[in-house]
Amino acid sequence: MFRGVLLSYVGIIASAILFAIWHGVTYGVFTGNSPYMLFVAFVFGLVMGIIARNKEFGIPTTIGIHACFNLVIVGALIL
């Protein structure tokens, strides 16, 4: 959604901001958890937007990176 649709309409920075807000809700930033995660999600969104715009990598690469990131985070939470 953020890379495939929004990126082409609003640009990298706005897409990263929306990505951070969306994930801020998931991380519980707005209900008392660390606002640092909002910053991490914003930076991750910026990097993924830049990669998605790159002709060599594109959206499939960002999907793979995001999936790997999620697997690492979930694995770390289990430990």
PDB file of N, CA, C and O in Angstrom:
ATOM      1  N   MET A   1       0.826  -1.186   0.000  1.00  0.00           N
ATOM      2  CA  MET A   1       0.000   0.000   0.000  1.00  0.00           C
ATOM      3  C   MET A   1       0.875   1.257   0.000  1.00  0.00           C
ATOM      4  O   MET A   1       0.640   2.172  -0.790  1.00  0.00           O
ATOM      5  N   PHE A   2       1.879   1.309   0.877  1.00  0.00           N
ATOM      6  CA  PHE A   2       2.690   2.524   0.996  1.00  0.00           C
ATOM      7  C   PHE A   2       3.622   2.702  -0.195  1.00  0.00           C
ATOM      8  O   PHE A   2       3.813   3.819  -0.675  1.00  0.00           O
ATOM      9  N   ARG A   3       4.199   1.611  -0.670  1.00  0.00           N
ATOM     10  CA  ARG A   3       5.113   1.695  -1.798  1.00  0.00           C
ATOM     11  C   ARG A   3       4.374   1.622  -3.125  1.00  0.00           C
ATOM     12  O   ARG A   3       4.727   2.338  -4.062  1.00  0.00           O
ATOM     13  N   GLY A   4       3.375   0.789  -3.225  1.00  0.00           N
ATOM     14  CA  GLY A   4       2.692   0.566  -4.492  1.00  0.00           C
ATOM     15  C   GLY A   4       1.717   1.659  -4.879  1.00  0.00           C
ATOM     16  O   GLY A   4       1.569   1.968  -6.062  1.00  0.00           O
ATOM     17  N   VAL A   5       1.054   2.245  -3.904  1.00  0.00           N
ATOM     18  CA  VAL A   5       0.016   3.226  -4.210  1.00  0.00           C
ATOM     19  C   VAL A   5       0.430   4.629  -3.767  1.00  0.00           C
ATOM     20  O   VAL A   5       0.532   5.538  -4.591  1.00  0.00           O
ATOM     21  N   LEU A   6       0.664   4.801  -2.491  1.00  0.00           N
ATOM     22  CA  LEU A   6       0.911   6.139  -1.961  1.00  0.00           C
ATOM     23  C   LEU A   6       2.183   6.783  -2.488  1.00  0.00           C
ATOM     24  O   LEU A   6       2.212   7.990  -2.732  1.00  0.00           O
ATOM     25  N   LEU A   7       3.222   6.002  -2.666  1.00  0.00           N
ATOM     26  CA  LEU A   7       4.508   6.553  -3.096  1.00  0.00           C
ATOM     27  C   LEU A   7       4.376   7.309  -4.411  1.00  0.00           C
ATOM     28  O   LEU A   7       4.982   8.367  -4.582  1.00  0.00           O
ATOM     29  N   SER A   8       3.604   6.783  -5.324  1.00  0.00           N
ATOM     30  CA  SER A   8       3.463   7.445  -6.622  1.00  0.00           C
ATOM     31  C   SER A   8       2.603   8.709  -6.542  1.00  0.00           C
ATOM     32  O   SER A   8       2.700   9.574  -7.412  1.00  0.00           O
ATOM     33  N   TYR A   9       1.764   8.826  -5.510  1.00  0.00           N
ATOM     34  CA  TYR A   9       0.894   9.986  -5.396  1.00  0.00           C
ATOM     35  C   TYR A   9       1.442  11.079  -4.488  1.00  0.00           C
ATOM     36  O   TYR A   9       1.305  12.264  -4.794  1.00  0.00           O
ATOM     37  N   VAL A  10       2.064  10.693  -3.369  1.00  0.00           N
ATOM     38  CA  VAL A  10       2.456  11.698  -2.375  1.00  0.00           C
ATOM     39  C   VAL A  10       3.964  11.848  -2.207  1.00  0.00           C
ATOM     40  O   VAL A  10       4.402  12.795  -1.555  1.00  0.00           O
ATOM     41  N   GLY A  11       4.763  10.966  -2.758  1.00  0.00           N
ATOM     42  CA  GLY A  11       6.207  11.063  -2.647  1.00  0.00           C
ATOM     43  C   GLY A  11       6.773  10.264  -1.477  1.00  0.00           C
ATOM     44  O   GLY A  11       6.036   9.688  -0.678  1.00  0.00           O
ATOM     45  N   ILE A  12       8.089  10.247  -1.402  1.00  0.00           N
ATOM     46  CA  ILE A  12       8.787   9.407  -0.428  1.00  0.00           C
ATOM     47  C   ILE A  12       8.567   9.890   1.007  1.00  0.00           C
ATOM     48  O   ILE A  12       8.263   9.085   1.887  1.00  0.00           O
ATOM     49  N   ILE A  13       8.714  11.181   1.249  1.00  0.00           N
ATOM     50  CA  ILE A  13       8.632  11.681   2.629  1.00  0.00           C
ATOM     51  C   ILE A  13       7.228  11.530   3.196  1.00  0.00           C
ATOM     52  O   ILE A  13       7.060  11.044   4.315  1.00  0.00           O
ATOM     53  N   ALA A  14       6.228  11.938   2.444  1.00  0.00           N
ATOM     54  CA  ALA A  14       4.843  11.813   2.931  1.00  0.00           C
ATOM     55  C   ALA A  14       4.465  10.352   3.104  1.00  0.00           C
ATOM     56  O   ALA A  14       3.766  10.006   4.056  1.00  0.00           O
ATOM     57  N   SER A  15       4.912   9.494   2.208  1.00  0.00           N
ATOM     58  CA  SER A  15       4.647   8.065   2.335  1.00  0.00           C
ATOM     59  C   SER A  15       5.304   7.505   3.595  1.00  0.00           C
ATOM     60  O   SER A  15       4.716   6.675   4.287  1.00  0.00           O
ATOM     61  N   ALA A  16       6.523   7.960   3.891  1.00  0.00           N
ATOM     62  CA  ALA A  16       7.226   7.507   5.096  1.00  0.00           C
ATOM     63  C   ALA A  16       6.523   7.993   6.361  1.00  0.00           C
ATOM     64  O   ALA A  16       6.461   7.270   7.355  1.00  0.00           O
ATOM     65  N   ILE A  17       6.001   9.200   6.326  1.00  0.00           N
ATOM     66  CA  ILE A  17       5.259   9.726   7.484  1.00  0.00           C
ATOM     67  C   ILE A  17       4.001   8.898   7.727  1.00  0.00           C
ATOM     68  O   ILE A  17       3.709   8.520   8.862  1.00  0.00           O
ATOM     69  N   LEU A  18       3.265   8.620   6.665  1.00  0.00           N
ATOM     70  CA  LEU A  18       2.054   7.800   6.803  1.00  0.00           C
ATOM     71  C   LEU A  18       2.400   6.378   7.254  1.00  0.00           C
ATOM     72  O   LEU A  18       1.676   5.784   8.053  1.00  0.00           O
ATOM     73  N   PHE A  19       3.503   5.838   6.742  1.00  0.00           N
ATOM     74  CA  PHE A  19       3.988   4.515   7.156  1.00  0.00           C
ATOM     75  C   PHE A  19       4.292   4.519   8.654  1.00  0.00           C
ATOM     76  O   PHE A  19       3.931   3.580   9.364  1.00  0.00           O
ATOM     77  N   ALA A  20       4.953   5.570   9.132  1.00  0.00           N
ATOM     78  CA  ALA A  20       5.298   5.672  10.556  1.00  0.00           C
ATOM     79  C   ALA A  20       4.056   5.782  11.430  1.00  0.00           C
ATOM     80  O   ALA A  20       3.975   5.149  12.483  1.00  0.00           O
ATOM     81  N   ILE A  21       3.091   6.581  10.997  1.00  0.00           N
ATOM     82  CA  ILE A  21       1.853   6.714  11.770  1.00  0.00           C
ATOM     83  C   ILE A  21       1.113   5.382  11.826  1.00  0.00           C
ATOM     84  O   ILE A  21       0.647   4.964  12.886  1.00  0.00           O
ATOM     85  N   TRP A  22       1.009   4.722  10.676  1.00  0.00           N
ATOM     86  CA  TRP A  22       0.339   3.424  10.611  1.00  0.00           C
ATOM     87  C   TRP A  22       1.006   2.423  11.560  1.00  0.00           C
ATOM     88  O   TRP A  22       0.326   1.726  12.313  1.00  0.00           O
ATOM     89  N   HIS A  23       2.338   2.358  11.517  1.00  0.00           N
ATOM     90  CA  HIS A  23       3.054   1.423  12.366  1.00  0.00           C
ATOM     91  C   HIS A  23       3.142   1.904  13.810  1.00  0.00           C
ATOM     92  O   HIS A  23       3.307   1.094  14.723  1.00  0.00           O
ATOM     93  N   GLY A  24       3.034   3.206  14.024  1.00  0.00           N
ATOM     94  CA  GLY A  24       2.991   3.733  15.387  1.00  0.00           C
ATOM     95  C   GLY A  24       1.791   3.199  16.149  1.00  0.00           C
ATOM     96  O   GLY A  24       1.878   2.909  17.342  1.00  0.00           O
ATOM     97  N   VAL A  25       0.685   3.072  15.459  1.00  0.00           N
ATOM     98  CA  VAL A  25      -0.509   2.482  16.073  1.00  0.00           C
ATOM     99  C   VAL A  25      -0.239   1.018  16.425  1.00  0.00           C
ATOM    100  O   VAL A  25      -0.602   0.558  17.508  1.00  0.00           O
ATOM    101  N   THR A  26       0.397   0.292  15.509  1.00  0.00           N
ATOM    102  CA  THR A  26       0.719  -1.120  15.734  1.00  0.00           C
ATOM    103  C   THR A  26       1.681  -1.293  16.898  1.00  0.00           C
ATOM    104  O   THR A  26       1.524  -2.208  17.707  1.00  0.00           O
ATOM    105  N   TYR A  27       2.678  -0.416  16.986  1.00  0.00           N
ATOM    106  CA  TYR A  27       3.686  -0.512  18.050  1.00  0.00           C
ATOM    107  C   TYR A  27       3.179   0.027  19.379  1.00  0.00           C
ATOM    108  O   TYR A  27       3.857  -0.116  20.396  1.00  0.00           O
ATOM    109  N   GLY A  28       2.018   0.636  19.392  1.00  0.00           N
ATOM    110  CA  GLY A  28       1.469   1.180  20.623  1.00  0.00           C
ATOM    111  C   GLY A  28       2.087   2.506  21.024  1.00  0.00           C
ATOM    112  O   GLY A  28       2.036   2.876  22.197  1.00  0.00           O
ATOM    113  N   VAL A  29       2.667   3.229  20.080  1.00  0.00           N
ATOM    114  CA  VAL A  29       3.325   4.501  20.388  1.00  0.00           C
ATOM    115  C   VAL A  29       2.327   5.499  20.960  1.00  0.00           C
ATOM    116  O   VAL A  29       2.667   6.277  21.852  1.00  0.00           O
ATOM    117  N   PHE A  30       1.109   5.481  20.457  1.00  0.00           N
ATOM    118  CA  PHE A  30       0.115   6.458  20.878  1.00  0.00           C
ATOM    119  C   PHE A  30      -0.620   6.048  22.146  1.00  0.00           C
ATOM    120  O   PHE A  30      -1.487   6.773  22.633  1.00  0.00           O
ATOM    121  N   THR A  31      -0.269   4.881  22.675  1.00  0.00           N
ATOM    122  CA  THR A  31      -0.892   4.423  23.925  1.00  0.00           C
ATOM    123  C   THR A  31       0.137   4.250  25.031  1.00  0.00           C
ATOM    124  O   THR A  31      -0.118   3.550  26.011  1.00  0.00           O
ATOM    125  N   GLY A  32       1.296   4.879  24.884  1.00  0.00           N
ATOM    126  CA  GLY A  32       2.251   4.882  25.979  1.00  0.00           C
ATOM    127  C   GLY A  32       3.597   4.239  25.721  1.00  0.00           C
ATOM    128  O   GLY A  32       4.520   4.446  26.509  1.00  0.00           O
ATOM    129  N   ASN A  33       3.753   3.474  24.662  1.00  0.00           N
ATOM    130  CA  ASN A  33       5.055   2.881  24.376  1.00  0.00           C
ATOM    131  C   ASN A  33       6.001   3.946  23.819  1.00  0.00           C
ATOM    132  O   ASN A  33       5.591   5.074  23.548  1.00  0.00           O
ATOM    133  N   SER A  34       7.249   3.578  23.657  1.00  0.00           N
ATOM    134  CA  SER A  34       8.306   4.502  23.272  1.00  0.00           C
ATOM    135  C   SER A  34       8.043   5.189  21.934  1.00  0.00           C
ATOM    136  O   SER A  34       7.780   4.518  20.936  1.00  0.00           O
ATOM    137  N   PRO A  35       8.111   6.525  21.905  1.00  0.00           N
ATOM    138  CA  PRO A  35       7.968   7.247  20.637  1.00  0.00           C
ATOM    139  C   PRO A  35       9.166   7.018  19.711  1.00  0.00           C
ATOM    140  O   PRO A  35       9.123   7.380  18.535  1.00  0.00           O
ATOM    141  N   TYR A  36      10.229   6.419  20.243  1.00  0.00           N
ATOM    142  CA  TYR A  36      11.397   6.088  19.433  1.00  0.00           C
ATOM    143  C   TYR A  36      10.996   5.184  18.269  1.00  0.00           C
ATOM    144  O   TYR A  36      11.560   5.300  17.181  1.00  0.00           O
ATOM    145  N   MET A  37      10.045   4.296  18.477  1.00  0.00           N
ATOM    146  CA  MET A  37       9.605   3.377  17.426  1.00  0.00           C
ATOM    147  C   MET A  37       8.967   4.133  16.259  1.00  0.00           C
ATOM    148  O   MET A  37       9.021   3.677  15.117  1.00  0.00           O
ATOM    149  N   LEU A  38       8.374   5.268  16.543  1.00  0.00           N
ATOM    150  CA  LEU A  38       7.801   6.094  15.476  1.00  0.00           C
ATOM    151  C   LEU A  38       8.920   6.601  14.562  1.00  0.00           C
ATOM    152  O   LEU A  38       8.770   6.619  13.340  1.00  0.00           O
ATOM    153  N   PHE A  39      10.031   7.009  15.157  1.00  0.00           N
ATOM    154  CA  PHE A  39      11.187   7.459  14.393  1.00  0.00           C
ATOM    155  C   PHE A  39      11.776   6.311  13.574  1.00  0.00           C
ATOM    156  O   PHE A  39      12.116   6.489  12.405  1.00  0.00           O
ATOM    157  N   VAL A  40      11.894   5.144  14.185  1.00  0.00           N
ATOM    158  CA  VAL A  40      12.429   3.963  13.488  1.00  0.00           C
ATOM    159  C   VAL A  40      11.545   3.627  12.288  1.00  0.00           C
ATOM    160  O   VAL A  40      12.056   3.346  11.203  1.00  0.00           O
ATOM    161  N   ALA A  41      10.236   3.652  12.472  1.00  0.00           N
ATOM    162  CA  ALA A  41       9.313   3.354  11.375  1.00  0.00           C
ATOM    163  C   ALA A  41       9.431   4.403  10.266  1.00  0.00           C
ATOM    164  O   ALA A  41       9.347   4.066   9.085  1.00  0.00           O
ATOM    165  N   PHE A  42       9.625   5.668  10.637  1.00  0.00           N
ATOM    166  CA  PHE A  42       9.785   6.728   9.638  1.00  0.00           C
ATOM    167  C   PHE A  42      11.047   6.511   8.812  1.00  0.00           C
ATOM    168  O   PHE A  42      11.007   6.599   7.585  1.00  0.00           O
ATOM    169  N   VAL A  43      12.165   6.230   9.471  1.00  0.00           N
ATOM    170  CA  VAL A  43      13.426   6.004   8.758  1.00  0.00           C
ATOM    171  C   VAL A  43      13.316   4.764   7.875  1.00  0.00           C
ATOM    172  O   VAL A  43      13.770   4.769   6.730  1.00  0.00           O
ATOM    173  N   PHE A  44      12.712   3.702   8.408  1.00  0.00           N
ATOM    174  CA  PHE A  44      12.511   2.484   7.621  1.00  0.00           C
ATOM    175  C   PHE A  44      11.661   2.789   6.395  1.00  0.00           C
ATOM    176  O   PHE A  44      11.947   2.295   5.304  1.00  0.00           O
ATOM    177  N   GLY A  45      10.618   3.600   6.565  1.00  0.00           N
ATOM    178  CA  GLY A  45       9.768   3.996   5.445  1.00  0.00           C
ATOM    179  C   GLY A  45      10.521   4.804   4.402  1.00  0.00           C
ATOM    180  O   GLY A  45      10.301   4.630   3.204  1.00  0.00           O
ATOM    181  N   LEU A  46      11.414   5.693   4.851  1.00  0.00           N
ATOM    182  CA  LEU A  46      12.237   6.461   3.911  1.00  0.00           C
ATOM    183  C   LEU A  46      13.137   5.544   3.097  1.00  0.00           C
ATOM    184  O   LEU A  46      13.211   5.657   1.873  1.00  0.00           O
ATOM    185  N   VAL A  47      13.814   4.642   3.780  1.00  0.00           N
ATOM    186  CA  VAL A  47      14.726   3.721   3.096  1.00  0.00           C
ATOM    187  C   VAL A  47      13.955   2.843   2.108  1.00  0.00           C
ATOM    188  O   VAL A  47      14.398   2.642   0.977  1.00  0.00           O
ATOM    189  N   MET A  48      12.817   2.327   2.529  1.00  0.00           N
ATOM    190  CA  MET A  48      12.026   1.481   1.635  1.00  0.00           C
ATOM    191  C   MET A  48      11.493   2.279   0.446  1.00  0.00           C
ATOM    192  O   MET A  48      11.403   1.746  -0.660  1.00  0.00           O
ATOM    193  N   GLY A  49      11.142   3.540   0.655  1.00  0.00           N
ATOM    194  CA  GLY A  49      10.687   4.383  -0.454  1.00  0.00           C
ATOM    195  C   GLY A  49      11.785   4.619  -1.472  1.00  0.00           C
ATOM    196  O   GLY A  49      11.546   4.590  -2.679  1.00  0.00           O
ATOM    197  N   ILE A  50      12.992   4.854  -0.978  1.00  0.00           N
ATOM    198  CA  ILE A  50      14.136   5.063  -1.876  1.00  0.00           C
ATOM    199  C   ILE A  50      14.420   3.792  -2.670  1.00  0.00           C
ATOM    200  O   ILE A  50      14.665   3.849  -3.876  1.00  0.00           O
ATOM    201  N   ILE A  51      14.388   2.648  -1.992  1.00  0.00           N
ATOM    202  CA  ILE A  51      14.633   1.373  -2.677  1.00  0.00           C
ATOM    203  C   ILE A  51      13.530   1.089  -3.693  1.00  0.00           C
ATOM    204  O   ILE A  51      13.808   0.618  -4.795  1.00  0.00           O
ATOM    205  N   ALA A  52      12.284   1.373  -3.329  1.00  0.00           N
ATOM    206  CA  ALA A  52      11.161   1.115  -4.241  1.00  0.00           C
ATOM    207  C   ALA A  52      11.270   1.949  -5.510  1.00  0.00           C
ATOM    208  O   ALA A  52      10.880   1.491  -6.584  1.00  0.00           O
ATOM    209  N   ARG A  53      11.792   3.159  -5.402  1.00  0.00           N
ATOM    210  CA  ARG A  53      11.938   4.030  -6.569  1.00  0.00           C
ATOM    211  C   ARG A  53      13.130   3.639  -7.444  1.00  0.00           C
ATOM    212  O   ARG A  53      13.209   4.058  -8.598  1.00  0.00           O
ATOM    213  N   ASN A  54      14.046   2.851  -6.913  1.00  0.00           N
ATOM    214  CA  ASN A  54      15.234   2.430  -7.646  1.00  0.00           C
ATOM    215  C   ASN A  54      14.838   1.434  -8.728  1.00  0.00           C
ATOM    216  O   ASN A  54      14.151   0.452  -8.448  1.00  0.00           O
ATOM    217  N   LYS A  55      15.261   1.676  -9.942  1.00  0.00           N
ATOM    218  CA  LYS A  55      14.888   0.819 -11.073  1.00  0.00           C
ATOM    219  C   LYS A  55      15.444  -0.598 -10.946  1.00  0.00           C
ATOM    220  O   LYS A  55      14.824  -1.546 -11.429  1.00  0.00           O
ATOM    221  N   GLU A  56      16.597  -0.755 -10.308  1.00  0.00           N
ATOM    222  CA  GLU A  56      17.204  -2.087 -10.176  1.00  0.00           C
ATOM    223  C   GLU A  56      16.483  -2.964  -9.157  1.00  0.00           C
ATOM    224  O   GLU A  56      16.417  -4.182  -9.325  1.00  0.00           O
ATOM    225  N   PHE A  57      15.950  -2.365  -8.119  1.00  0.00           N
ATOM    226  CA  PHE A  57      15.365  -3.145  -7.029  1.00  0.00           C
ATOM    227  C   PHE A  57      13.845  -3.126  -7.060  1.00  0.00           C
ATOM    228  O   PHE A  57      13.230  -4.173  -7.265  1.00  0.00           O
ATOM    229  N   GLY A  58      13.233  -1.993  -6.867  1.00  0.00           N
ATOM    230  CA  GLY A  58      11.788  -1.853  -6.948  1.00  0.00           C
ATOM    231  C   GLY A  58      11.021  -2.419  -5.771  1.00  0.00           C
ATOM    232  O   GLY A  58      11.588  -2.747  -4.729  1.00  0.00           O
ATOM    233  N   ILE A  59       9.728  -2.522  -5.964  1.00  0.00           N
ATOM    234  CA  ILE A  59       8.813  -2.933  -4.909  1.00  0.00           C
ATOM    235  C   ILE A  59       9.044  -4.379  -4.442  1.00  0.00           C
ATOM    236  O   ILE A  59       8.957  -4.626  -3.239  1.00  0.00           O
ATOM    237  N   PRO A  60       9.333  -5.343  -5.318  1.00  0.00           N
ATOM    238  CA  PRO A  60       9.565  -6.706  -4.820  1.00  0.00           C
ATOM    239  C   PRO A  60      10.694  -6.786  -3.779  1.00  0.00           C
ATOM    240  O   PRO A  60      10.620  -7.573  -2.835  1.00  0.00           O
ATOM    241  N   THR A  61      11.720  -5.979  -3.960  1.00  0.00           N
ATOM    242  CA  THR A  61      12.818  -5.970  -2.988  1.00  0.00           C
ATOM    243  C   THR A  61      12.347  -5.429  -1.645  1.00  0.00           C
ATOM    244  O   THR A  61      12.717  -5.961  -0.598  1.00  0.00           O
ATOM    245  N   THR A  62      11.536  -4.379  -1.667  1.00  0.00           N
ATOM    246  CA  THR A  62      11.046  -3.822  -0.401  1.00  0.00           C
ATOM    247  C   THR A  62      10.129  -4.809   0.315  1.00  0.00           C
ATOM    248  O   THR A  62      10.112  -4.859   1.544  1.00  0.00           O
ATOM    249  N   ILE A  63       9.382  -5.579  -0.432  1.00  0.00           N
ATOM    250  CA  ILE A  63       8.530  -6.607   0.174  1.00  0.00           C
ATOM    251  C   ILE A  63       9.393  -7.642   0.887  1.00  0.00           C
ATOM    252  O   ILE A  63       9.089  -8.043   2.011  1.00  0.00           O
ATOM    253  N   GLY A  64      10.469  -8.073   0.232  1.00  0.00           N
ATOM    254  CA  GLY A  64      11.373  -9.044   0.831  1.00  0.00           C
ATOM    255  C   GLY A  64      12.074  -8.504   2.069  1.00  0.00           C
ATOM    256  O   GLY A  64      12.182  -9.201   3.079  1.00  0.00           O
ATOM    257  N   ILE A  65      12.550  -7.263   1.995  1.00  0.00           N
ATOM    258  CA  ILE A  65      13.222  -6.653   3.151  1.00  0.00           C
ATOM    259  C   ILE A  65      12.254  -6.513   4.318  1.00  0.00           C
ATOM    260  O   ILE A  65      12.598  -6.825   5.458  1.00  0.00           O
ATOM    261  N   HIS A  66      11.057  -6.049   4.035  1.00  0.00           N
ATOM    262  CA  HIS A  66      10.060  -5.876   5.103  1.00  0.00           C
ATOM    263  C   HIS A  66       9.703  -7.218   5.727  1.00  0.00           C
ATOM    264  O   HIS A  66       9.561  -7.314   6.946  1.00  0.00           O
ATOM    265  N   ALA A  67       9.557  -8.252   4.910  1.00  0.00           N
ATOM    266  CA  ALA A  67       9.239  -9.587   5.428  1.00  0.00           C
ATOM    267  C   ALA A  67      10.372 -10.109   6.316  1.00  0.00           C
ATOM    268  O   ALA A  67      10.119 -10.665   7.385  1.00  0.00           O
ATOM    269  N   CYS A  68      11.601  -9.932   5.879  1.00  0.00           N
ATOM    270  CA  CYS A  68      12.755 -10.365   6.687  1.00  0.00           C
ATOM    271  C   CYS A  68      12.833  -9.585   7.992  1.00  0.00           C
ATOM    272  O   CYS A  68      13.112 -10.159   9.045  1.00  0.00           O
ATOM    273  N   PHE A  69      12.590  -8.290   7.928  1.00  0.00           N
ATOM    274  CA  PHE A  69      12.593  -7.457   9.130  1.00  0.00           C
ATOM    275  C   PHE A  69      11.541  -7.952  10.123  1.00  0.00           C
ATOM    276  O   PHE A  69      11.809  -8.077  11.318  1.00  0.00           O
ATOM    277  N   ASN A  70      10.345  -8.230   9.612  1.00  0.00           N
ATOM    278  CA  ASN A  70       9.280  -8.732  10.481  1.00  0.00           C
ATOM    279  C   ASN A  70       9.643 -10.068  11.103  1.00  0.00           C
ATOM    280  O   ASN A  70       9.364 -10.298  12.279  1.00  0.00           O
ATOM    281  N   LEU A  71      10.263 -10.955  10.328  1.00  0.00           N
ATOM    282  CA  LEU A  71      10.675 -12.254  10.868  1.00  0.00           C
ATOM    283  C   LEU A  71      11.712 -12.093  11.978  1.00  0.00           C
ATOM    284  O   LEU A  71      11.649 -12.784  12.996  1.00  0.00           O
ATOM    285  N   VAL A  72      12.654 -11.192  11.784  1.00  0.00           N
ATOM    286  CA  VAL A  72      13.682 -10.944  12.806  1.00  0.00           C
ATOM    287  C   VAL A  72      13.040 -10.363  14.069  1.00  0.00           C
ATOM    288  O   VAL A  72      13.356 -10.792  15.179  1.00  0.00           O
ATOM    289  N   ILE A  73      12.145  -9.395  13.904  1.00  0.00           N
ATOM    290  CA  ILE A  73      11.501  -8.779  15.056  1.00  0.00           C
ATOM    291  C   ILE A  73      10.661  -9.797  15.817  1.00  0.00           C
ATOM    292  O   ILE A  73      10.735  -9.869  17.044  1.00  0.00           O
ATOM    293  N   VAL A  74       9.867 -10.580  15.101  1.00  0.00           N
ATOM    294  CA  VAL A  74       9.031 -11.587  15.770  1.00  0.00           C
ATOM    295  C   VAL A  74       9.919 -12.624  16.452  1.00  0.00           C
ATOM    296  O   VAL A  74       9.622 -13.054  17.566  1.00  0.00           O
ATOM    297  N   GLY A  75      11.005 -13.028  15.794  1.00  0.00           N
ATOM    298  CA  GLY A  75      11.938 -13.976  16.410  1.00  0.00           C
ATOM    299  C   GLY A  75      12.566 -13.408  17.655  1.00  0.00           C
ATOM    300  O   GLY A  75      12.753 -14.130  18.635  1.00  0.00           O
ATOM    301  N   ALA A  76      12.900 -12.124  17.645  1.00  0.00           N
ATOM    302  CA  ALA A  76      13.496 -11.484  18.808  1.00  0.00           C
ATOM    303  C   ALA A  76      12.486 -11.367  19.950  1.00  0.00           C
ATOM    304  O   ALA A  76      12.854 -11.469  21.120  1.00  0.00           O
ATOM    305  N   LEU A  77      11.233 -11.154  19.614  1.00  0.00           N
ATOM    306  CA  LEU A  77      10.213 -11.044  20.649  1.00  0.00           C
ATOM    307  C   LEU A  77       9.943 -12.380  21.327  1.00  0.00           C
ATOM    308  O   LEU A  77       9.621 -12.429  22.514  1.00  0.00           O
ATOM    309  N   ILE A  78      10.075 -13.461  20.566  1.00  0.00           N
ATOM    310  CA  ILE A  78       9.858 -14.795  21.123  1.00  0.00           C
ATOM    311  C   ILE A  78      10.945 -15.144  22.139  1.00  0.00           C
ATOM    312  O   ILE A  78      10.678 -15.767  23.166  1.00  0.00           O
ATOM    313  N   LEU A  79      12.185 -14.727  21.829  1.00  0.00           N
ATOM    314  CA  LEU A  79      13.292 -14.998  22.747  1.00  0.00           C
ATOM    315  C   LEU A  79      13.123 -14.175  23.976  1.00  0.00           C
ATOM    316  O   LEU A  79      13.949 -14.248  24.886  1.00  0.00           O
TER     317      LEU A  79
END
